[in-house]
Amino acid sequence: MSAAAEAAAATQAQTRPAPRRYKRRRDWWKWGLALYFVVFLLFIYSPMILMAILSFQGYYGGVTFPFKGPVGLNWWRSVFQDQVNGVFTHAPEIRAAGERSLWLSLAAGAVVAFLAFSLSMAFRRRFRGDGLAFYVILLALMAPGFLLGLGTQLFWKAMGVQTTMWLTALGANTVWGIPFGFLVMVAVWNRYDDHIDEAARDLGAGAARTFKEVTLPLVWTGIFGAFLFGFTLTWNDFDRTVLLVLDNTLPLQIVGLIQASAIRPDLYALGTATTLVSLLVIFLLLIALVVGNRLRATPTQRLEEEFGIGGGIDAEAAAAEVAALE
């Protein structure tokens, strides 16, 4: 019997057609998109990388290639030190302008994040005139930055109010940043599942607790993105601030240095430093958010009975009690 089965299996194996071998085709679209992505990154980051490289030139370094050595930190020291090799620098003015820009950018980012988040909350439900309200919010995005600053300056001048950094410049940059943060929050709410809030309320959480412990942890990335838009747009702003402040911010100081003297590699060092400051602020905020979430997190209380790990009904003990009662 076994011999016949083996013979039948051998016959079936011989008559079975050999499996086809398909040649794997290359996905040229994927390779083309990958190449386009690399070229796109080089197009964006090459100027910053070249600027950082040229900032490490020697004393006779120029603003274009070729690199003139030896490699040194003279141009970096001129940004932070009052004197370099007996020559006075613009370090005091740069430090003062940098501090003003940093505090103004942080304040604008916080206000933009709050207003963008609160405005987007209203658009979670349809209401009469929501389309018109949506385009009114985006109106500042469509206006040129210089015209926004000019209109703000003329408005406050007509009101008889002196333009200052914290009154007019902060307001103009906040108005400019709100549409960007608002669009970020709208995108977050579009993929937000409202059933999560309903489930929290069904489990006994009130509206405030649901908002604090469920909604905010799920949309904090959008709030953080809105803050970054407000911060970076203000940190790099020139058009909207030039008519609204008496004391220079960092972009105004840089333009002033360019107009007052020839471009030198110390401006490359200053530009690289401002980029590093932006990245450092983002990194520190991310660390603060992660640490805050870890500290607020509470250990989950598992329902042992549902998983059958323990604490459930003891079948033998229950049977013994039923037998005793009978």
Secondary structure by P-SEA (a helix, b strand, c coil): caaaaaaaaaaaaaacccbbbbccccaaaaaaaaaaaaaaaaaacaaaaaaaaaaaccccccccccccccccaaaaaaaccccccccccaaaaaaaaaaaaaaaaaaaaaaaaaaaaaaaaaacccccaaaaaaaaaaccccccaaaaaaaaaaaaaaacccccccccaaaaaaaaaaaaaaaaaaaaaaaccaaaaaaaaaacccaaaaaaccccccaaaaaaaaaaaaaaaaaacccccccccccccaaaaaaaaaaaccccaaaaaaaaaaaaaaaaaaaaaaaaaaaaaaaaccccccccccccccccccaaaaaaaaaaac
